């Protein structure tokens, strides 16, 4: 794991900002040249040919919304500055309305072999209400174009808890599960005070936590019936189609990260770039991480190893924990035995994991573990 790295690149540009969005994003496409100039300067500054790159992920924003010349130049810069010869997966996020033939051809010639579409819902009324530019038909057309370029590893995102009915959400899950997608991600709606959707809903989420948990459990059952196996709380894949890049994160792999708001983990240091695009552009490249980096010590690494691993269906290897950190899992986490007694943790052979019926409250379980870790 330590002898290889991944790369994340944040491309913040969108043609429109969704009403629920709280990401670092921008609709001013006139900033593309300045942004990519700075991005390329950053990539050059941190270039490293000594660490083989395992996966690459272009996130956003909407990578498919930017000019093709910038995408071609980005891949050229990455290949120049890093060893991509053994890369096993390259993902690009897309929106249906911007996944044109020209963009898809650009992705394909640059080695992209996995697409992630922000679908969110198959219900056109819902899509319009949350500010999406596409409708469901647009998504189907984008899927058809992608398949014509031989993309056979495709993810679709759906959101739980949008301003629609319970049955609308289930209809989306059932509909997408029958499509030729290989991966699905289910994310719970988070309302941010600064978002237009927060004001539109008067700060009140459309569904309670219990209702969202019920919707999630129902979706899990549907996806299982359509051969999508859950491998992380929000992610489901057909056999052999798990997202290698995200798995690498959850297995505590190391990764470079470039662009506004990008977060990386190099050697044993976590860092964050300036969140806003204007701050990112105005900060000298050698100072991008100033005040925004943290050296991870032995105990913090043990915490992170478990906090990330327990999000996976497979859980955490008890023997690997001892080998890496020199102490038993049950000794390091003082509340672990109590959580096991209450049914929030189970042991399967060498692994400890969160039971299936408790997966939706994983954050509460992890919070209790974290607070009671042996210091």
PyMOL commands that set and color helices and strands:
alter all, ss='L'
color gray80, all
select helices_A, chain A and resi 29-45+63-65+68-81+96-98+101-109+124-129+136-148+166-177+196-200+209-225+244-250+277-282+285-287+298-309+318-325+329-332+336-341+356-371
alter helices_A, ss='H'
color red, helices_A
select strands_A, chain A and resi 4-11+52-60+89-94+114-120+154-160+183-188+229-232+235-237+254-258+263-266+269-272+293-295+316-317+346-348+351-353
alter strands_A, ss='S'
color yellow, strands_A
deselect
rebuild
show_as cartoon
